[in-house]
Amino acid sequence: MLKGIKIRKIGTDNIPEMVAIQEAILQKKVSKKWIRMVKARLTKQEAVGFVASMDDRVAGFIIGEIKGGSFGLEQSGWIEVVGVHPGHMGVGIGRVLAKKLFDFFEKKGIRDIYTTVLWDAGDMLSFFKAIGFDRSPFINLRKHLD
């Protein structure tokens, strides 16, 4: 583990810190919808997440979920949300958080982990590739309702 980094389970009490990190990443306010989405994910029984703290301040977070039997897959792990404060990017916090989540999934018997990334999010694609992700058998489809 990185020196000075403490990893612990995430809770709804970490939402303000997660919002601050997300706003620093986006360089704008996050929507109330994003906050509701995070809170909903954190309160699901199948959800798991961790925060990384440096100097008693949250520097990053990750939320995952175990999903089973959907889309023709066996039970699998999913990374739903991940963020590292821009002031702490590039030092391995995301990698440590992902490893903690992978270890949790492995203890639950999960062998396949998935996530989705916008096609033009080069930084996120690079991060996920660096921690061992590759293309999945999925093709994302969308229908927009007016």
Number of C-alpha atoms within 10 A of each C-alpha: 12 11 6 10 19 19 18 14 14 17 14 13 9 16 17 11 17 24 18 18 22 22 15 17 14 11 10 10 11 15 11 9 9 12 15 12 12 18 16 12 20 21 12 10 9 12 18 22 24 22 28 23 17 16 9 10 12 20 25 26 29 23 23 26 23 17 16 12 9 9 7 7 10 13 17 19 26 20 20 17 16 19 22 24 20 14 11 13 13 11 10 14 26 25 17 19 25 22 14 19 23 20 13 16 21 14 10 13 12 17 13 14 20 16 14 16 11 8 8 8 9 11 10 16 16 11 14 18 12 11 13 7 14 11 10 10 6 9 7 6 5 6 5 4 4 3
